Amino acid sequence: MASAPIEPSALVILRRTPSLLRALLADVDPEVLHRPNPEGWSIKDVVAHMHDAEDIAFVARVRRMLEEETPFIASIDPPARLREGGYANRTFDELLDDLASQRTAHAAWVAALTPEDLARPGRHDTAGTVTPAAIIHQWAFHDLAHTRQIMEMLQAGFTPGMANTRTFYPEAEALHRQLTG
């Protein structure tokens, strides 16, 4: 099975996400980090999910495709994993430190994969046939999606204080409506 090579920017994103999150969230009020969005997720929950997904959704799946012949890969339940994984007992800084440490090792491992490694198939219960290359691209996309989510959660906190200047930002009006009902 042929596989596209890894987009170089995917590896850049994987390497830099923890430091980007640290720079973005350093010294943010802990109340802001723990404030749930309308779906019930806080910024800390999102970072905990990224930490949890690091292994179960990305590294473990790629390892299985490297070690097994077309392994079956089951979907995960992120909210259940957060509840059961003890993430609520860890501090935000612990989660981010651990993610950064793991990511350094995982990015180096990804960079060393061969084209043959990247093309090995697995069978996902929802997505069908997947390869390590596809999972690695998904991983970078996942990082960016949750970084965007965190940024939107931060932005939402500013909308009440923006008053009429929200007019300049249609997304601010939408965030404000979302928060105020």
Secondary structure, DSSP 4 states (H G I P E B T S, - for coil): ---PPPPHHHHHHHHHHHHHHHHHHTT--HHHHH---TTS--HHHHHHHHHHHIIIIIIHHHHHHHHSSS-EE----HHHHHHHTTGGGS-HHHHHHHHHHHHHHHHHHHHT--HHHHT--EEETTTEEE-HHHHHHHHHHHHHHHHHHHHHHHHHHHHHHHGGGGGG-HHHHHHHHHHH-
